[in-house]
C-alpha cells in the first residue's frame, strides 16, 4: 500500500508538472525515478499476493486433511466416535478463524498506511472513540460550528491562472485587484477562458499564481472559498425539485426573502402566486431561463456572500430586468466578479477585463475599451 501510494503520488506530480519537467530537460531522470518506484511497488505487490494466497489456501487445505486424519485415528482406535464428531464439527469455526487471522496479517500494512494518511488529512486520531453528541441509533448529530467569516475588503490576483482537468493552462498571468463593492466583468470571444477563470476564482478548479484575500494568501481554496465567502453561479443553473424556499435556503437559516428581492425575482413570484412556497416543478420546469438564473443567484446571495462569482447570469434576462438586477447588487454592496457579453452590464462595471486566448488583452472601463472591443458586446 505504501509503495503504491508513493508511486501514485510521484506519477500525479509528474503529470501535473509535465510542462515544467519538459522545459527543464528532466524527462529522463523523472522517468527513471518512476521506474524505480514501480519496481518497488511490483515487488511488494508480489509479496502481498503471496501472503493472500497462503491465507486463503492453508485453511482450506487443513479443513480437507483434518477430517481424513480424524477418521484414520477413529479406525485405529485413537479417537472415539464422539471425539471424531467434535473434531469434524469444529473444523468450520477453525477454518474461519485461521482465514480471518491470515487476512488481518496480510492487510495490516495497508490499514496502517490508510490510517496514517487519513489522520494527516483530518487531524483525528481516535476513530473508535465516540463523538460527543452523536447518536448512532437515532442517526442524529450536532450541527457543526459555523466557519469564521472573513469580510472582503480587497481581492488580489497576481499571475493568476486556471488549469484544465488535464493539467494544461486555460488562463494565465491575470493581474487584477478587486475592491469591496466593485462590479468587475470579464468579456471575450467564445473559448477565451472566461468560465475557467471564474471557476478557478471560486475554487472549483485548480489555479496557478497568487490569490490574496485582504492581503493574506489563500493557500487552501477548497476550504476558504466556501459559501458565505464565495458564491458561484454557473452558466447553466442547477435547481432542486421543490419550492423556491427549498432552493434558496438549502436547509440553512438564511434570509430567503431578502435574497429573492435582491435577485429581482420577487415580482415574478408575486405574479405566479405562492411566493417562496411556489413549486418550481421537476428541476425547475415551471420557470423560464431568466427566472432559473435569478433563483440560482438568490441561492448564492442568501448566506450573505462576501464575493459573488457569476458566469453570464444575465444572458436570459430582458434589458429592464437586467438593469434592475445590476442596480440592486450595487445598492446592497455586493462584490461581483463575473462574465457577460451584454453592453448594458459592461457600461455599469467598475472594471472590464478583456480575455483573449487565455490572457488579458485589455483592462479598464468599458468607455475606454469599447472603441477597440465593442464587437464583443451585444
DRENDO-1510 file (C-alpha; in Angstrom, 1 decimal, always signed):
<recs>
REC; n; res; u; v; w
REC; 1; UNK; +0.0; +0.0; +0.0 .
REC; 2; UNK; +2.8; +2.4; +0.9 .
REC; 3; UNK; +4.7; +1.6; -2.3 .
REC; 4; UNK; +1.6; +2.0; -4.4 .
REC; 5; UNK; +0.8; +5.4; -2.7 .
REC; 6; UNK; +4.4; +6.6; -3.3 .
REC; 7; UNK; +4.2; +5.6; -7.0 .
REC; 8; UNK; +0.8; +7.2; -7.5 .
REC; 9; UNK; +1.9; +10.4; -5.8 .
REC; 10; UNK; +5.0; +10.7; -7.9 .
REC; 11; UNK; +3.1; +9.9; -11.1 .
REC; 12; UNK; +0.4; +12.5; -10.4 .
REC; 13; UNK; +3.0; +15.1; -9.5 .
REC; 14; UNK; +5.0; +14.4; -12.7 .
REC; 15; UNK; +1.9; +14.6; -14.9 .
REC; 16; UNK; +0.7; +17.8; -13.3 .
REC; 17; UNK; +4.1; +19.4; -13.8 .
REC; 18; UNK; +4.7; +17.9; -17.3 .
REC; 19; UNK; +5.3; +21.2; -18.9 .
REC; 20; UNK; +7.9; +22.2; -16.2 .
REC; 21; UNK; +9.6; +18.8; -16.5 .
REC; 22; UNK; +9.9; +19.1; -20.2 .
REC; 23; UNK; +11.2; +22.7; -20.2 .
REC; 24; UNK; +13.8; +21.7; -17.5 .
REC; 25; UNK; +15.0; +18.8; -19.6 .
REC; 26; UNK; +14.3; +16.4; -16.7 .
REC; 27; UNK; +12.2; +13.9; -18.6 .
REC; 28; UNK; +14.8; +11.1; -18.4 .
REC; 29; UNK; +15.5; +11.4; -14.6 .
REC; 30; UNK; +11.8; +11.6; -13.8 .
REC; 31; UNK; +11.1; +8.5; -15.8 .
REC; 32; UNK; +14.0; +6.7; -14.1 .
REC; 33; UNK; +12.6; +7.7; -10.7 .
REC; 34; UNK; +9.1; +6.4; -11.7 .
REC; 35; UNK; +10.7; +3.2; -12.9 .
REC; 36; UNK; +12.4; +2.6; -9.6 .
REC; 37; UNK; +9.3; +3.3; -7.6 .
REC; 38; UNK; +7.3; +0.9; -9.9 .
REC; 39; UNK; +9.9; -1.8; -9.3 .
REC; 40; UNK; +9.5; -1.5; -5.5 .
REC; 41; UNK; +5.7; -1.4; -6.0 .
REC; 42; UNK; +5.7; -4.6; -8.1 .
REC; 43; UNK; +7.9; -6.5; -5.7 .
REC; 44; UNK; +5.8; -5.6; -2.7 .
REC; 45; UNK; +2.6; -6.3; -4.5 .
REC; 46; UNK; +4.0; -9.8; -5.4 .
REC; 47; UNK; +4.7; -10.4; -1.7 .
REC; 48; UNK; +1.2; -9.2; -0.7 .
REC; 49; UNK; -0.4; -11.5; -3.3 .
REC; 50; UNK; +1.7; -14.4; -2.0 .
REC; 51; UNK; +0.5; -13.8; +1.6 .
REC; 52; UNK; -3.1; -13.6; +0.4 .
REC; 53; UNK; -2.8; -16.9; -1.5 .
REC; 54; UNK; -1.3; -18.6; +1.6 .
REC; 55; UNK; -4.1; -17.1; +3.8 .
REC; 56; UNK; -6.8; -18.5; +1.6 .
REC; 57; UNK; -5.3; -21.9; +0.7 .
REC; 58; UNK; -3.9; -23.0; +4.0 .
REC; 59; UNK; -7.2; -23.1; +6.0 .
REC; 60; UNK; -8.9; -24.8; +3.0 .
REC; 61; UNK; -6.2; -27.4; +2.8 .
REC; 62; UNK; -6.3; -28.0; +6.6 .
REC; 63; UNK; -10.0; -28.4; +6.6 .
REC; 64; UNK; -9.7; -31.1; +4.0 .
REC; 65; UNK; -6.9; -33.1; +5.6 .
REC; 66; UNK; -8.0; -32.9; +9.2 .
REC; 67; UNK; -11.2; -35.0; +8.7 .
REC; 68; UNK; -9.2; -37.6; +6.9 .
REC; 69; UNK; -6.8; -37.8; +9.9 .
REC; 70; UNK; -9.6; -37.9; +12.4 .
REC; 71; UNK; -11.3; -40.7; +10.5 .
REC; 72; UNK; -8.0; -42.6; +10.4 .
REC; 73; UNK; -7.5; -42.2; +14.1 .
REC; 74; UNK; -11.0; -43.4; +14.7 .
REC; 75; UNK; -10.5; -46.5; +12.7 .
REC; 76; UNK; -7.3; -47.4; +14.6 .
REC; 77; UNK; -8.9; -46.7; +17.9 .
REC; 78; UNK; -7.0; -43.5; +18.6 .
REC; 79; UNK; -10.3; -41.4; +18.8 .
REC; 80; UNK; -13.7; -42.3; +20.0 .
REC; 81; UNK; -16.7; -41.7; +17.9 .
REC; 82; UNK; -17.7; -38.7; +20.0 .
REC; 83; UNK; -14.2; -37.1; +19.7 .
REC; 84; UNK; -14.2; -37.6; +16.0 .
REC; 85; UNK; -17.6; -35.8; +15.7 .
REC; 86; UNK; -16.3; -32.9; +17.8 .
REC; 87; UNK; -13.2; -32.5; +15.6 .
REC; 88; UNK; -15.2; -32.5; +12.4 .
REC; 89; UNK; -17.9; -30.2; +13.7 .
REC; 90; UNK; -15.3; -27.6; +14.8 .
REC; 91; UNK; -13.5; -27.5; +11.5 .
REC; 92; UNK; -15.7; -24.8; +10.2 .
REC; 93; UNK; -15.0; -22.4; +13.1 .
REC; 94; UNK; -11.3; -23.3; +13.0 .
REC; 95; UNK; -11.2; -22.6; +9.2 .
REC; 96; UNK; -12.9; -19.2; +9.7 .
REC; 97; UNK; -10.5; -18.2; +12.5 .
REC; 98; UNK; -7.4; -19.2; +10.5 .
REC; 99; UNK; -8.6; -17.4; +7.4 .
REC; 100; UNK; -9.5; -14.3; +9.3 .
REC; 101; UNK; -6.2; -14.2; +11.1 .
REC; 102; UNK; -4.2; -14.6; +8.0 .
REC; 103; UNK; -6.2; -11.9; +6.2 .
REC; 104; UNK; -5.7; -9.5; +9.0 .
REC; 105; UNK; -1.9; -10.1; +8.9 .
REC; 106; UNK; -1.8; -9.6; +5.1 .
REC; 107; UNK; -3.9; -6.4; +5.2 .
REC; 108; UNK; -2.3; -4.8; +8.2 .
REC; 109; UNK; +0.3; -2.8; +6.2 .
REC; 110; UNK; -2.4; -1.3; +4.0 .
REC; 111; UNK; -4.5; -0.4; +7.1 .
REC; 112; UNK; -1.6; +1.3; +8.7 .
REC; 113; UNK; -0.9; +3.5; +5.6 .
REC; 114; UNK; -4.6; +4.3; +5.3 .
REC; 115; UNK; -4.8; +5.3; +9.0 .
REC; 116; UNK; -1.6; +7.4; +8.8 .
REC; 117; UNK; -2.8; +9.3; +5.7 .
REC; 118; UNK; -6.3; +9.8; +7.0 .
REC; 119; UNK; -5.1; +11.2; +10.3 .
REC; 120; UNK; -2.8; +13.6; +8.4 .
REC; 121; UNK; -5.7; +14.9; +6.4 .
REC; 122; UNK; -8.3; +15.1; +9.1 .
REC; 123; UNK; -6.3; +15.6; +12.3 .
REC; 124; UNK; -8.5; +13.0; +14.0 .
REC; 125; UNK; -6.6; +10.1; +15.6 .
REC; 126; UNK; -9.1; +8.2; +17.6 .
REC; 127; UNK; -11.6; +6.8; +15.2 .
REC; 128; UNK; -13.0; +4.3; +17.6 .
REC; 129; UNK; -13.8; +7.0; +20.2 .
REC; 130; UNK; -17.5; +8.1; +20.1 .
REC; 131; UNK; -18.0; +11.7; +19.0 .
REC; 132; UNK; -19.8; +13.7; +21.7 .
REC; 133; UNK; -23.4; +14.3; +20.8 .
REC; 134; UNK; -23.6; +11.7; +18.1 .
REC; 135; UNK; -26.5; +9.2; +18.5 .
REC; 136; UNK; -25.8; +6.3; +16.0 .
REC; 137; UNK; -29.1; +4.6; +16.9 .
REC; 138; UNK; -31.2; +7.7; +16.2 .
REC; 139; UNK; -29.0; +8.9; +13.4 .
REC; 140; UNK; -28.6; +12.4; +14.8 .
REC; 141; UNK; -25.6; +14.6; +15.4 .
REC; 142; UNK; -25.0; +18.2; +16.5 .
REC; 143; UNK; -24.7; +20.8; +13.8 .
REC; 144; UNK; -21.1; +21.8; +13.0 .
REC; 145; UNK; -19.8; +25.1; +14.3 .
REC; 146; UNK; -20.1; +27.7; +11.5 .
REC; 147; UNK; -16.8; +28.6; +10.0 .
REC; 148; UNK; -15.3; +32.0; +10.7 .
REC; 149; UNK; -16.3; +34.7; +8.3 .
REC; 150; UNK; -13.7; +36.9; +6.6 .
REC; 151; UNK; -15.3; +40.1; +5.3 .
REC; 152; UNK; -13.8; +41.0; +2.0 .
REC; 153; UNK; -12.0; +44.3; +1.7 .
REC; 154; UNK; -9.7; +43.6; -1.2 .
REC; 155; UNK; -9.2; +40.7; -3.6 .
REC; 156; UNK; -5.9; +40.4; -5.4 .
REC; 157; UNK; -4.9; +38.1; -8.3 .
REC; 158; UNK; -1.2; +38.1; -9.2 .
REC; 159; UNK; +0.0; +35.9; -12.1 .
REC; 160; UNK; -3.3; +34.1; -11.6 .
REC; 161; UNK; -4.4; +31.3; -13.9 .
REC; 162; UNK; -6.7; +28.4; -14.3 .
REC; 163; UNK; -5.9; +24.8; -15.1 .
REC; 164; UNK; -7.9; +22.4; -17.2 .
REC; 165; UNK; -8.5; +18.9; -15.7 .
REC; 166; UNK; -5.7; +17.5; -17.8 .
REC; 167; UNK; -3.2; +20.0; -16.2 .
REC; 168; UNK; -2.9; +22.4; -19.1 .
REC; 169; UNK; -3.3; +26.1; -18.7 .
REC; 170; UNK; -6.7; +27.5; -19.6 .
REC; 171; UNK; -5.9; +31.1; -18.4 .
REC; 172; UNK; -2.6; +32.5; -17.3 .
REC; 173; UNK; -0.9; +35.7; -16.0 .
REC; 174; UNK; -4.0; +37.6; -14.8 .
REC; 175; UNK; -3.2; +40.5; -12.6 .
REC; 176; UNK; -6.3; +42.1; -11.1 .
REC; 177; UNK; -7.3; +43.9; -7.9 .
REC; 178; UNK; -11.0; +44.0; -6.8 .
REC; 179; UNK; -12.1; +46.3; -4.1 .
REC; 180; UNK; -15.2; +45.7; -1.9 .
REC; 181; UNK; -18.5; +46.5; -3.6 .
REC; 182; UNK; -17.0; +46.7; -7.1 .
REC; 183; UNK; -18.5; +45.1; -10.2 .
REC; 184; UNK; -15.8; +43.5; -12.3 .
REC; 185; UNK; -16.8; +41.9; -15.6 .
REC; 186; UNK; -14.9; +39.7; -18.0 .
REC; 187; UNK; -15.6; +39.8; -21.7 .
REC; 188; UNK; -14.1; +37.9; -24.6 .
REC; 189; UNK; -14.8; +35.6; -27.5 .
REC; 190; UNK; -16.0; +32.0; -27.1 .
REC; 191; UNK; -13.2; +29.8; -25.8 .
REC; 192; UNK; -11.2; +32.6; -24.4 .
REC; 193; UNK; -11.1; +31.2; -20.8 .
REC; 194; UNK; -13.8; +33.3; -19.1 .
REC; 195; UNK; -15.6; +30.4; -17.4 .
REC; 196; UNK; -12.3; +28.7; -16.5 .
REC; 197; UNK; -11.1; +31.9; -14.8 .
REC; 198; UNK; -14.3; +32.2; -12.8 .
REC; 199; UNK; -14.3; +28.6; -11.8 .
REC; 200; UNK; -10.7; +28.9; -10.5 .
REC; 201; UNK; -11.6; +32.0; -8.6 .
REC; 202; UNK; -14.5; +30.1; -6.9 .
REC; 203; UNK; -12.1; +27.3; -6.0 .
REC; 204; UNK; -13.8; +24.7; -8.3 .
REC; 205; UNK; -10.7; +24.0; -10.4 .
REC; 206; UNK; -7.1; +24.4; -9.5 .
REC; 207; UNK; -5.4; +27.7; -10.1 .
REC; 208; UNK; -1.8; +29.0; -10.6 .
REC; 209; UNK; -0.2; +32.1; -9.3 .
REC; 210; UNK; -1.3; +34.0; -6.2 .
REC; 211; UNK; -4.8; +34.8; -4.8 .
REC; 212; UNK; -4.9; +37.1; -1.8 .
REC; 213; UNK; -7.9; +37.9; +0.4 .
REC; 214; UNK; -7.4; +41.1; +2.3 .
REC; 215; UNK; -3.7; +40.8; +1.7 .
REC; 216; UNK; -3.5; +37.2; +3.0 .
REC; 217; UNK; -2.7; +34.4; +0.6 .
REC; 218; UNK; -5.4; +31.8; +0.0 .
REC; 219; UNK; -3.4; +28.6; +0.5 .
REC; 220; UNK; -6.4; +26.2; +0.7 .
REC; 221; UNK; -9.0; +27.4; -1.8 .
REC; 222; UNK; -11.2; +24.3; -1.4 .
REC; 223; UNK; -11.6; +25.2; +2.3 .
REC; 224; UNK; -11.5; +29.0; +2.3 .
REC; 225; UNK; -13.5; +29.7; -0.9 .
REC; 226; UNK; -16.7; +28.2; +0.5 .
REC; 227; UNK; -20.3; +29.5; +0.7 .
REC; 228; UNK; -20.5; +32.7; +2.8 .
REC; 229; UNK; -17.1; +33.6; +1.5 .
REC; 230; UNK; -17.7; +33.0; -2.2 .
REC; 231; UNK; -21.0; +32.2; -4.0 .
REC; 232; UNK; -20.8; +30.8; -7.5 .
REC; 233; UNK; -23.5; +30.8; -10.2 .
REC; 234; UNK; -22.7; +28.9; -13.4 .
REC; 235; UNK; -24.0; +29.4; -16.9 .
REC; 236; UNK; -26.4; +26.5; -16.6 .
REC; 237; UNK; -28.0; +26.8; -13.1 .
REC; 238; UNK; -28.9; +23.6; -11.3 .
REC; 239; UNK; -32.0; +23.7; -9.1 .
REC; 240; UNK; -33.9; +21.2; -7.0 .
REC; 241; UNK; -37.4; +19.9; -7.5 .
REC; 242; UNK; -39.3; +21.6; -4.7 .
REC; 243; UNK; -40.2; +25.1; -3.6 .
REC; 244; UNK; -38.4; +28.4; -4.2 .
REC; 245; UNK; -37.6; +28.5; -0.4 .
REC; 246; UNK; -36.1; +25.0; -0.6 .
REC; 247; UNK; -33.7; +26.0; -3.4 .
REC; 248; UNK; -32.7; +29.3; -1.8 .
REC; 249; UNK; -32.1; +28.1; +1.8 .
REC; 250; UNK; -30.9; +24.5; +1.1 .
REC; 251; UNK; -31.8; +23.6; +4.7 .
REC; 252; UNK; -30.0; +26.6; +6.3 .
REC; 253; UNK; -31.4; +29.5; +8.2 .
REC; 254; UNK; -31.0; +32.4; +5.7 .
REC; 255; UNK; -32.9; +35.5; +4.7 .
REC; 256; UNK; -34.5; +33.8; +1.7 .
REC; 257; UNK; -37.0; +36.7; +1.1 .
REC; 258; UNK; -34.1; +39.3; +1.1 .
REC; 259; UNK; -32.1; +37.2; -1.4 .
REC; 260; UNK; -35.0; +36.8; -3.7 .
REC; 261; UNK; -35.7; +40.5; -3.6 .
REC; 262; UNK; -32.0; +41.3; -4.4 .
REC; 263; UNK; -32.1; +38.8; -7.3 .
REC; 264; UNK; -35.1; +40.6; -8.8 .
REC; 265; UNK; -37.3; +37.5; -8.5 .
REC; 266; UNK; -39.8; +38.9; -6.1 .
REC; 267; UNK; -42.2; +40.3; -8.7 .
REC; 268; UNK; -42.2; +37.1; -10.7 .
REC; 269; UNK; -43.2; +35.1; -7.6 .
REC; 270; UNK; -45.9; +37.5; -6.7 .
REC; 271; UNK; -47.3; +37.3; -10.3 .
REC; 272; UNK; -47.2; +33.5; -10.3 .
REC; 273; UNK; -48.7; +33.3; -6.8 .
REC; 274; UNK; -47.2; +31.2; -3.9 .
REC; 275; UNK; -44.2; +33.4; -3.1 .
REC; 276; UNK; -41.4; +31.5; -1.5 .
REC; 277; UNK; -43.6; +28.4; -1.3 .
REC; 278; UNK; -44.1; +28.3; -5.1 .
REC; 279; UNK; -43.4; +24.8; -6.5 .
REC; 280; UNK; -41.0; +25.2; -9.4 .
REC; 281; UNK; -41.6; +21.7; -10.9 .
REC; 282; UNK; -39.2; +18.9; -11.7 .
REC; 283; UNK; -35.7; +20.6; -11.9 .
REC; 284; UNK; -37.4; +24.0; -12.4 .
REC; 285; UNK; -39.6; +23.2; -15.4 .
REC; 286; UNK; -42.1; +25.8; -14.3 .
REC; 287; UNK; -39.6; +28.6; -14.5 .
REC; 288; UNK; -38.2; +30.4; -17.5 .
REC; 289; UNK; -34.5; +30.6; -18.2 .
REC; 290; UNK; -34.2; +34.0; -16.7 .
REC; 291; UNK; -36.1; +33.0; -13.6 .
REC; 292; UNK; -33.8; +30.0; -13.2 .
REC; 293; UNK; -30.8; +32.2; -13.4 .
REC; 294; UNK; -32.1; +34.6; -10.8 .
REC; 295; UNK; -33.2; +31.7; -8.5 .
REC; 296; UNK; -29.6; +30.4; -8.6 .
REC; 297; UNK; -28.4; +33.9; -8.0 .
REC; 298; UNK; -30.7; +34.3; -4.9 .
REC; 299; UNK; -29.3; +31.0; -3.6 .
REC; 300; UNK; -25.7; +32.2; -3.9 .
REC; 301; UNK; -26.6; +35.5; -2.2 .
REC; 302; UNK; -28.6; +34.0; +0.7 .
REC; 303; UNK; -25.8; +33.3; +3.1 .
REC; 304; UNK; -24.6; +37.0; +2.8 .
REC; 305; UNK; -21.9; +36.1; +0.4 .
REC; 306; UNK; -18.8; +38.2; +0.5 .
REC; 307; UNK; -17.9; +37.6; -3.2 .
REC; 308; UNK; -20.3; +36.7; -5.9 .
REC; 309; UNK; -18.8; +34.9; -8.9 .
REC; 310; UNK; -21.3; +34.9; -11.7 .
REC; 311; UNK; -20.8; +33.3; -15.1 .
REC; 312; UNK; -23.1; +35.1; -17.6 .
REC; 313; UNK; -26.0; +35.2; -15.2 .
REC; 314; UNK; -27.9; +37.8; -17.2 .
REC; 315; UNK; -27.8; +36.0; -20.6 .
REC; 316; UNK; -31.5; +35.2; -20.4 .
REC; 317; UNK; -32.8; +38.5; -19.0 .
REC; 318; UNK; -34.5; +41.3; -20.8 .
REC; 319; UNK; -32.9; +44.7; -20.7 .
REC; 320; UNK; -35.2; +46.2; -18.0 .
REC; 321; UNK; -34.8; +43.2; -15.6 .
REC; 322; UNK; -31.0; +43.2; -16.2 .
REC; 323; UNK; -30.7; +46.9; -15.3 .
REC; 324; UNK; -32.7; +46.4; -12.2 .
REC; 325; UNK; -30.5; +43.4; -11.2 .
REC; 326; UNK; -27.2; +45.3; -11.5 .
REC; 327; UNK; -28.7; +48.3; -9.7 .
REC; 328; UNK; -29.9; +46.0; -6.8 .
REC; 329; UNK; -26.5; +44.3; -6.5 .
REC; 330; UNK; -24.8; +47.8; -6.4 .
REC; 331; UNK; -27.3; +49.1; -3.8 .
REC; 332; UNK; -26.6; +46.1; -1.5 .
REC; 333; UNK; -22.8; +46.5; -1.8 .
REC; 334; UNK; -22.3; +43.0; -3.3 .
REC; 335; UNK; -18.8; +42.5; -4.7 .
REC; 336; UNK; -19.2; +40.8; -8.1 .
REC; 337; UNK; -16.7; +39.2; -10.5 .
REC; 338; UNK; -18.5; +37.8; -13.5 .
REC; 339; UNK; -18.6; +37.4; -17.2 .
REC; 340; UNK; -21.0; +38.9; -19.8 .
REC; 341; UNK; -21.4; +39.8; -23.4 .
REC; 342; UNK; -24.1; +42.5; -22.8 .
REC; 343; UNK; -23.3; +46.1; -23.2 .
REC; 344; UNK; -25.9; +47.1; -20.6 .
REC; 345; UNK; -23.8; +45.3; -17.9 .
REC; 346; UNK; -20.4; +46.4; -19.2 .
REC; 347; UNK; -21.2; +50.1; -19.1 .
REC; 348; UNK; -22.0; +49.7; -15.4 .
REC; 349; UNK; -18.9; +47.8; -14.4 .
REC; 350; UNK; -16.2; +49.4; -12.4 .
REC; 351; UNK; -13.6; +47.3; -14.3 .
REC; 352; UNK; -13.8; +45.3; -17.5 .
REC; 353; UNK; -11.2; +42.7; -18.4 .
REC; 354; UNK; -10.9; +41.6; -22.0 .
REC; 355; UNK; -9.8; +38.0; -22.2 .
REC; 356; UNK; -8.4; +36.6; -25.5 .
REC; 357; UNK; -6.8; +33.1; -25.8 .
REC; 358; UNK; -6.5; +32.7; -22.0 .
REC; 359; UNK; -4.7; +36.0; -21.4 .
REC; 360; UNK; -5.7; +39.6; -20.6 .
REC; 361; UNK; -5.7; +41.6; -23.8 .
REC; 362; UNK; -7.1; +44.8; -22.3 .
REC; 363; UNK; -8.3; +46.2; -18.9 .
REC; 364; UNK; -10.1; +49.3; -17.9 .
REC; 365; UNK; -13.6; +50.8; -18.1 .
REC; 366; UNK; -15.9; +50.0; -20.9 .
REC; 367; UNK; -15.9; +53.6; -22.0 .
REC; 368; UNK; -12.2; +53.3; -22.7 .
REC; 369; UNK; -12.3; +49.9; -24.2 .
REC; 370; UNK; -15.5; +50.0; -26.3 .
REC; 371; UNK; -13.9; +51.5; -29.4 .
REC; 372; UNK; -11.5; +48.6; -29.8 .
REC; 373; UNK; -13.5; +45.8; -28.3 .
REC; 374; UNK; -17.1; +46.8; -28.8 .
REC; 375; UNK; -17.6; +43.9; -31.2 .
REC; 376; UNK; -17.5; +41.5; -28.2 .
REC; 377; UNK; -20.7; +43.1; -26.7 .
REC; 378; UNK; -24.2; +42.7; -27.8 .
</recs>
